[in-house]
Amino acid sequence: MIKIILPSSDVIEAINKAKEDHLFVTGFFIKYNVKFNESSIEIEPKEGFEYNLRDVFHLGWAAREYM
């Protein structure tokens, strides 16, 4: 499991908005089990997938448009 500390809880809202518009963000949720906490995200790859830190970078890149 990878735990990502977020700078604010607004990031979670931005990720959820990005999920509606960006195919990559939707794919991220298909590839990983994602658990939101107050100020962090925990991700774990689903069966058949492996961690790829570029996925996390691209998730942040897509979410920044909604901040």
C-alpha angles and dihedrals in degrees: 000000000000119000117204118197111216126214091227141352088253088079091068090055090048091051091051091050091048090052089065095053108028123068091202092058090050088051090051089061090048092052099041138042102234125197119186120209128178096278105002146051124222116204131186125174117247120239112296094024133093133208115274114180090202087069090060091048092051091047090056091045092054094044094052089072089066098048 
